[in-house]
Amino acid sequence: MRARRTDANQAAIFTEARKVGLRVYDTSGVGRGFPDAVVQYGGATELWEIKNPQRPPSARKYTKAQSKVRFEGMSARLVMTVDDVLAAKNTMLADLDAIKKARLLT
């Protein structure tokens, strides 16, 4: 099994996510196109693919394996910056609020 490369900003992204209360599970070593992280907040879970915005656009493209996984129906949030981390948390909060409201209506 060969070592998997990670983007240079991955550690900073994970640190920021944990700082704002997200649980981050590093799955970058799984390979075969699987996203870089499983992220949880409350009852919400997302898969994240980390890309480095400092690299040229051609170097930020999905690999063949990542494209295959996406084509087969697995979705992952593209995360490149701290702002993306905060946007993800806000989305997860909104999802949790919607779930709570739906439960109250049933």
Residue pairs with C-beta under 8 A, 6 or more apart in sequence:
1 31
4 28
4 29
4 30
4 31
6 28
6 36
6 50
7 36
7 50
7 51
7 52
7 55
8 52
8 54
9 50
9 52
9 53
9 54
9 80
9 81
10 28
10 36
10 50
12 82
13 48
13 50
13 79
13 81
13 82
13 84
13 85
14 24
14 26
14 37
16 82
16 85
17 24
17 39
17 85
17 88
17 89
18 24
20 85
20 86
20 89
21 41
21 89
22 39
22 40
22 41
22 85
22 88
22 89
22 92
23 39
23 40
23 41
24 37
24 38
24 39
25 37
25 38
25 39
25 40
26 36
26 37
27 34
27 35
27 36
27 37
27 38
28 36
28 37
28 50
31 65
32 65
32 69
33 63
33 64
33 65
33 66
33 67
33 68
33 69
33 70
34 69
35 47
35 48
35 49
35 66
35 69
35 74
35 76
36 48
36 49
36 50
37 47
37 48
37 50
38 45
38 46
38 47
38 48
39 45
39 46
39 47
39 48
39 88
40 46
41 89
41 92
41 93
41 96
42 92
42 93
42 96
43 96
43 99
44 92
44 95
44 96
46 76
46 77
46 88
46 92
47 74
47 75
47 76
47 77
48 76
48 77
48 78
48 79
48 88
49 62
49 66
49 76
49 77
49 78
49 79
50 79
50 80
51 60
51 78
51 79
51 80
52 59
52 60
52 80
53 60
53 80
53 81
60 80
62 70
70 76
77 84
77 88
78 84
79 85
79 88
